[in-house]
Amino acid sequence: MTQTPAPAPADGQREPAWLTQEAYDRLKAELDHLTGPARQEIAQRIEAAREEGDLKENGGYHAAKEEQGKQEGRIRQLTALLRDARVGEAPQDSGRVQPGMVVVAEVAGREMRFLFGSREVAEGADMDVYSPTSPLGEAISGLSAGDETTYTAPNGRSIPVKVVSAKPFSG
């Protein structure tokens, strides 16, 4: 059975990430650390480097500012992820490709096994992860075993995909 995936919502909204309670708690603790003690620590490092004088040639200052930028980016990422996440048990075993499912698919003739969802869920699991917003993810979202489709790779090539199975992830 060949099926074309449903188009993404016109308003640009993405399907919320599925997270286990354990993943949610781990990410919430990381966010709390980044917005509390880690943010204070980086501010102190910047202030100490600023007190050293000329900022143009102050490597410690520039390194701390760069680290601060990365940290603030991670804070924004975690805030959005946790705000919109669906937390709880893995999705039901419907056989449909949806966040939280381990998918086996033939991609360009090669069998692949991966988690469909968020890499934060698979932390510690030896498994590739494909986001629902990736080209492959968008192509297979909502498909079931036996469904075939294609997606356009970043290099412009059309890649055939056949869904073999989709089972709930069990961390």
C-alpha positions as CSV (number, residue, x, y, z in Angstrom):
1,M,0.0,0.0,0.0
2,T,1.4,3.4,-1.0
3,Q,0.4,6.4,1.0
4,T,1.3,10.0,1.0
5,P,1.9,11.6,4.4
6,A,-0.5,14.3,5.5
7,P,0.9,17.8,5.0
8,A,2.2,19.8,8.0
9,P,-0.2,22.2,9.6
10,A,-0.5,25.4,7.7
11,D,0.0,27.5,10.9
12,G,3.5,26.1,11.4
13,Q,2.7,24.3,14.6
14,R,4.5,21.1,15.2
15,E,3.2,18.0,16.9
16,P,4.3,18.0,20.6
17,A,7.2,15.8,21.6
18,W,6.4,12.6,23.5
19,L,8.5,12.2,26.6
20,T,8.5,9.5,29.3
21,Q,8.1,10.8,32.8
22,E,11.7,9.9,33.5
23,A,12.9,11.9,30.4
24,Y,10.7,14.9,31.4
25,D,12.0,14.8,35.0
26,R,15.6,14.6,33.8
27,L,15.1,17.5,31.3
28,K,13.3,19.6,34.0
29,A,16.2,19.1,36.4
30,E,18.6,20.2,33.6
31,L,16.5,23.3,33.0
32,D,16.3,24.1,36.7
33,H,20.1,23.9,36.9
34,L,20.7,26.0,33.8
35,T,18.3,28.7,34.9
36,G,19.6,28.7,38.5
37,P,23.1,27.8,39.6
38,A,24.6,27.5,36.1
39,R,23.3,30.9,35.0
40,Q,24.7,32.5,38.2
41,E,28.1,30.8,37.7
42,I,28.4,32.0,34.1
43,A,27.5,35.5,35.2
44,Q,30.2,35.5,37.8
45,R,32.7,34.2,35.3
46,I,31.8,37.0,32.9
47,E,32.1,39.6,35.7
48,A,35.4,38.3,36.8
49,A,36.8,38.3,33.3
50,R,35.4,41.8,32.8
51,E,37.3,43.1,35.8
52,E,40.5,41.9,34.2
53,G,40.4,45.0,31.9
54,D,40.5,45.3,28.1
55,L,37.7,43.1,26.7
56,K,39.0,43.1,23.1
57,E,41.9,40.8,24.0
58,N,40.3,39.0,27.0
59,G,40.0,35.3,25.9
60,G,38.3,34.3,29.2
61,Y,35.6,36.9,28.7
62,H,34.9,35.9,25.1
63,A,34.8,32.2,26.1
64,A,32.4,32.8,28.9
65,K,30.1,34.9,26.7
66,E,30.1,32.2,24.1
67,E,29.3,29.6,26.7
68,Q,26.5,31.8,28.0
69,G,25.0,32.0,24.5
70,K,25.0,28.3,24.1
71,Q,23.5,27.9,27.6
72,E,20.7,30.4,26.9
73,G,20.0,28.5,23.6
74,R,19.7,25.3,25.5
75,I,17.4,27.0,28.0
76,R,15.1,28.2,25.2
77,Q,15.1,24.7,23.6
78,L,14.3,23.0,26.9
79,T,11.6,25.5,27.8
80,A,9.8,25.0,24.5
81,L,10.2,21.2,24.6
82,L,8.9,20.9,28.2
83,R,6.1,23.4,27.6
84,D,4.7,21.5,24.6
85,A,5.6,17.9,25.5
86,R,3.1,15.1,26.0
87,V,4.3,13.2,29.0
88,G,3.4,9.7,30.0
89,E,3.3,6.2,28.8
90,A,4.4,5.2,25.3
91,P,1.7,5.5,22.7
92,Q,-0.6,2.5,22.2
93,D,0.6,-0.3,19.9
94,S,-1.5,0.9,16.9
95,G,1.2,0.0,14.4
96,R,1.1,3.7,13.2
97,V,4.3,5.7,13.1
98,Q,4.0,8.4,15.7
99,P,6.2,10.0,18.4
100,G,7.4,7.4,20.9
101,M,7.5,4.5,18.5
102,V,10.4,2.3,17.5
103,V,10.2,2.1,13.7
104,V,11.7,-0.5,11.4
105,A,11.8,0.8,7.8
106,E,13.5,0.0,4.6
107,V,15.1,3.2,3.5
108,A,16.7,3.2,0.0
109,G,16.7,-0.6,0.3
110,R,18.5,-0.7,3.6
111,E,16.7,-1.8,6.8
112,M,16.9,0.8,9.6
113,R,15.6,0.7,13.2
114,F,15.2,4.0,15.0
115,L,13.1,5.9,17.6
116,F,10.6,8.2,16.0
117,G,10.5,11.2,18.3
118,S,12.9,13.2,20.6
119,R,16.5,12.3,21.2
120,E,16.0,13.2,24.8
121,V,13.8,10.2,25.3
122,A,16.4,7.8,23.9
123,E,19.2,9.0,26.1
124,G,21.2,6.0,27.2
125,A,19.6,3.7,24.5
126,D,21.9,2.7,21.7
127,M,19.4,3.8,19.0
128,D,19.3,6.4,16.2
129,V,16.5,8.9,16.6
130,Y,14.6,10.7,13.8
131,S,12.5,13.7,14.6
132,P,9.0,14.1,13.2
133,T,10.2,17.3,11.6
134,S,13.1,15.7,9.8
135,P,12.6,14.9,6.1
136,L,12.3,11.2,6.8
137,G,10.1,11.9,9.8
138,E,7.7,14.1,7.9
139,A,7.4,11.4,5.2
140,I,6.6,8.5,7.5
141,S,4.5,10.2,10.2
142,G,1.1,8.5,10.4
143,L,2.0,5.6,8.1
144,S,1.6,1.9,9.1
145,A,3.4,-1.3,8.4
146,G,3.4,-2.0,4.6
147,D,3.0,1.6,3.7
148,E,5.4,3.1,1.2
149,T,6.4,6.6,0.4
150,T,9.4,8.7,-0.7
151,Y,11.1,11.7,0.8
152,T,13.5,14.3,-0.6
153,A,16.9,14.1,1.0
154,P,18.9,17.3,1.7
155,N,20.9,16.6,-1.5
156,G,17.7,16.7,-3.6
157,R,17.5,12.9,-4.2
158,S,14.2,11.1,-3.9
159,I,14.5,8.3,-1.3
160,P,12.0,5.4,-1.2
161,V,10.8,4.3,2.2
162,K,8.7,1.3,3.3
163,V,7.5,1.0,6.9
164,V,8.1,-2.5,8.2
165,S,6.8,-2.0,11.7
166,A,6.2,0.5,14.4
167,K,6.1,-0.6,18.1
168,P,6.0,1.5,21.3
169,F,9.4,2.5,22.8
170,S,10.1,0.9,26.2
171,G,13.0,2.9,27.6
